[in-house]
Amino acid sequence: MLRNGKAAARQVVPMAWVHESTVPTVRQAVDPEEPSFGYHYQWWPLVDSDAYMARGLPGQAIYIDPSNATVVVQLSYFPPGNRDAFVETVAFLRAASRWQVQ
C-alpha cells in the first residue's frame, strides 16, 4: 500500500484501486464519531493528509503516510468506547510521521 500497490517492480494491487481506496472523496461515508476521516474499502483516509489507516479492534491500527514513507502498526487494546485514547493515538501517529532527524 505504501508504494501504490507495488512490491519490488511488480504491481500486485492495481494503482487505481489503491488511489480510490485511500483518498477521501465526497462519495465516501464519513464516520460521525471521527469527522477527520473518510472511509473506503476498509481504509480510513485522513481528510487533510495523504495518510490513511486500517482499524481493527479498539487499539489496533495500521497507519500509512506515503508522503514520508511512514508505516506504523499498533498492537494494543483500548476498552470499547474509549474514544479519547484513539484520538490521542491518531494525533501521536500524525506527529511521529512528520518528525525528521535534524
N, C-alpha and C positions, 0 to 999 in steps of 0.2 A: 504494500500500500504506500509506503514511503516514497517509492520510486515510480509512482503512477502505474503500478501493476507489472513492473519488470523485475525479473530475477536474473541477475547477470545480464546477458544480452538478449534474453528471451522474454517476450511479452506473454505472461501467464494469465493475467486478468486484463480484459480489454480496457484500454485507456479511457474510452468514452464512459464505461461503467464506473471506473474509479472517480472520474470527474463528476459525473451525475450524482453519485452517492455521497460525495464529501463536500460539495459546495452548497450552501444554503440557497434555496430558491423559494419563490412565492408559493409553488405547488406543495412544498413540504409542510406538514403539520408541525406546529411549534408546541412543545410541552409547556403548559401554563405554569408549572412549578419551576421551570428553568427557562426563563424568557430569553436568555442569551444563546440558546441552542436551537438549531433546526433538527430535523430527523429525516433520514432517508436510507433505506436498505440496511438497517442495523447500525448505521453510523450516526453520530451526533455532531454535526459541524458547528463550530463556534461561529456565530454570525459575524463578528467583527474581526476575523482572523482566518489564516489559512489552516489552522489546526482543527482537528476533529478527534472524536473519541468513540470507542466501543465501551458500553457499560454493561457490567454483569450484576451479580448480587450487590447489595449495598456495600461499597468499599472496594469493589473490583473494577478496574478500568484499564483500557489501553489508550494512551494519549499519543497522538502523532502530530507533529508540526513540520511539514515538508519545507517551510521557508528556512529552517535552520537545522534540518536533518535530525530532529529530536524524536525519540521514541521512548516512552516510559510505560512500563507495565506495573500496575499496582495490585498487589495481592493482600487484601486486608478485609476487615469486616466492620461495618457500622450497624448498630441496631436499626431496624426498619424505622423510617420516619425521621432519621437524624439528618435533616436537610443541611444544617449548618456545617456538619463535617464534610459533606460533599462539596458545598460551595467553597469552603476553605481549601479543600484538596485541589479543586479546579484553579483557584487563584494561585496556589503554590506551583502547580504544574505550568501554568502560563508564565509565571515569573522565572521559574527554572529554565524554561526553554529560551528565554531572552538573555539569560546570563552568558557572558563571554569572558574568557580568560584575558586578563589585561597584561 
